Amino acid sequence: MTQVKPMRADARRNYDRLLKVAAEAFAEHGEGASLDDIAKRAGVGSGTLYRHFPTRQALLEAAYVDRVEEFARRADEIAKELPPGEALVEWLNELCVGTIQVRGLKTLLGSAVADGSSAALTVCGTHVRGAATRLVEAAQREGTLRVDVEPVDLLRLAHGVATAAELASGDGEQIRRYLSLLTEGLRP
């Protein structure tokens, strides 16, 4: 069994600075933000950035994992407050709004539900799929969601709803309307 060595204090500071600067850069420029610029703004070399985050996807995930974990927590909170079918729609609304409001998050979550992608096995993908599974299964048990709907199907459709709402108004104003149109067709 291999043991993971704890990070040196300077390496931990670099890691934390890189995450902070990356989150700011992704918020400003989206997922295509320059990695070299992120390294420079964090006061480290590109090699340091790539040692900590070997791919853009790894950096994007590390920058947003807390937000994605919050989406998963919200799924459970909403499930306690609302009946299963309503909880599912409310959570999908929050997920869609969040993916529009936080630049780069839609790309990250989109990769988490891509077919056969190794990105689907990331921490973020695991959290969002787990939350969706819990809500979908509860709505199916309640009888408000067709039994042939898979959680990943719904996540892909929600990604499409967020994209459509973004195209319509840019601010997600149409999300509830689009989710209503979508969920009407998903009822048994």
C-alpha positions in Angstrom: 0.0 0.0 0.0 1.5 3.4 -1.0 1.2 6.3 1.3 0.5 9.8 0.0 3.0 12.2 1.3 1.5 15.4 2.7 2.2 18.5 0.7 5.0 20.8 1.8 3.8 24.1 3.1 5.0 26.0 0.0 3.4 23.5 -2.3 0.1 23.8 -0.4 0.2 27.6 -0.7 0.9 27.3 -4.5 -2.0 24.8 -4.8 -4.4 27.0 -2.9 -3.3 30.2 -4.8 -3.7 28.4 -8.2 -7.2 27.3 -7.2 -8.2 30.8 -6.2 -6.8 32.4 -9.3 -8.2 29.7 -11.5 -11.7 30.2 -10.1 -11.4 33.9 -10.8 -10.1 33.4 -14.3 -12.8 30.8 -15.2 -15.4 33.3 -13.9 -14.0 36.1 -16.1 -13.1 34.1 -19.2 -15.0 30.8 -19.0 -13.4 27.4 -19.2 -11.1 28.6 -22.0 -9.1 30.9 -19.7 -5.4 30.8 -20.4 -3.6 28.3 -18.1 -0.3 30.2 -18.6 -2.1 33.4 -17.4 -3.5 31.6 -14.4 0.0 30.4 -13.4 1.4 33.9 -13.9 -1.4 35.5 -11.9 -0.8 32.9 -9.1 2.9 33.8 -9.1 4.1 30.3 -10.1 5.5 28.8 -13.3 3.5 26.7 -15.7 5.4 23.6 -14.6 4.0 24.1 -11.0 0.5 24.4 -12.4 0.8 21.2 -14.4 2.4 19.3 -11.5 -0.7 20.0 -9.5 -3.3 19.9 -12.3 -2.1 17.9 -15.3 -5.1 18.9 -17.5 -7.4 21.8 -17.9 -10.2 19.5 -16.8 -8.4 18.6 -13.6 -8.0 22.3 -12.8 -11.6 23.1 -13.7 -12.9 20.3 -11.5 -10.7 21.3 -8.5 -11.8 24.9 -8.8 -15.5 23.9 -8.8 -15.7 20.8 -6.7 -17.1 22.7 -3.7 -19.9 24.2 -5.8 -20.8 20.8 -7.2 -20.8 19.3 -3.7 -23.2 22.1 -2.8 -25.5 21.1 -5.6 -25.5 17.5 -4.3 -26.3 18.8 -0.7 -29.1 20.9 -2.1 -30.6 17.9 -3.7 -30.9 16.2 -0.4 -32.2 19.4 1.3 -34.9 20.0 -1.3 -35.9 16.3 -1.1 -36.7 16.8 2.5 -38.8 19.9 1.8 -40.8 18.9 -1.3 -42.6 15.8 -2.7 -40.2 13.8 -4.9 -41.4 15.0 -8.3 -41.4 18.7 -7.3 -38.0 18.2 -5.6 -36.5 16.9 -8.8 -37.8 19.8 -10.8 -36.7 22.4 -8.2 -33.2 20.8 -8.0 -32.9 20.8 -11.8 -33.8 24.4 -11.9 -31.1 25.3 -9.3 -28.6 23.2 -11.3 -29.5 24.9 -14.6 -29.3 28.4 -13.0 -26.0 27.6 -11.4 -24.5 26.3 -14.6 -25.4 29.6 -16.3 -24.3 31.9 -13.5 -20.9 30.2 -13.0 -18.9 30.3 -16.2 -17.1 27.1 -16.9 -19.4 25.0 -14.7 -21.7 24.0 -17.6 -18.7 22.6 -19.5 -17.6 20.7 -16.4 -21.0 19.2 -15.7 -21.5 18.5 -19.4 -18.4 16.4 -19.5 -19.6 14.6 -16.4 -22.6 13.3 -18.3 -20.9 12.6 -21.7 -21.2 9.1 -23.1 -18.4 6.7 -22.1 -16.1 9.6 -21.0 -13.6 9.1 -18.3 -14.6 12.5 -17.1 -17.9 10.9 -16.0 -15.9 9.2 -13.3 -14.6 12.5 -11.8 -15.4 13.6 -8.3 -17.8 16.3 -9.7 -19.5 13.7 -12.0 -19.9 11.3 -9.1 -21.5 14.0 -6.9 -24.0 15.3 -9.5 -24.9 11.8 -10.8 -25.4 10.6 -7.2 -27.8 13.5 -6.4 -29.7 13.0 -9.7 -30.0 9.3 -9.0 -31.5 9.8 -5.5 -34.0 12.3 -6.9 -35.0 10.3 -10.0 -35.5 7.1 -8.0 -37.7 8.9 -5.5 -39.8 10.5 -8.2 -40.2 7.1 -10.0 -41.3 5.5 -6.7 -43.8 8.3 -6.3 -45.1 7.7 -9.8 -44.4 11.2 -11.1 -41.5 10.2 -13.4 -41.5 7.6 -16.1 -39.6 4.4 -15.0 -37.5 4.3 -18.2 -35.9 7.7 -17.4 -32.2 7.3 -16.3 -30.6 9.9 -14.1 -27.9 10.6 -16.8 -30.7 11.2 -19.3 -32.2 13.9 -17.1 -28.8 15.5 -16.5 -28.1 15.6 -20.2 -31.6 17.1 -20.8 -31.0 19.7 -18.0 -27.7 20.6 -19.7 -29.7 21.2 -22.9 -32.3 23.3 -21.0 -29.5 25.5 -19.5 -28.0 25.9 -23.0 -31.4 26.8 -24.5 -32.2 29.3 -21.7 -28.8 30.9 -22.2 -29.5 31.2 -25.9 -32.9 32.7 -25.2 -32.0 35.4 -22.8 -28.5 34.8 -21.5 -29.6 35.0 -17.9 -31.6 31.8 -17.5 -35.0 33.5 -17.3 -36.6 30.8 -19.4 -35.3 27.8 -17.3 -38.5 27.2 -15.4 -40.6 27.3 -18.5 -38.3 24.9 -20.4 -38.1 22.5 -17.4 -41.9 22.5 -17.3 -42.1 21.6 -21.0 -39.5 18.9 -20.4 -41.0 17.4 -17.3 -44.5 17.2 -18.8 -43.1 14.8 -21.3 -41.4 12.7 -18.7 -44.5 12.0 -16.7 -45.9 8.5 -16.9 
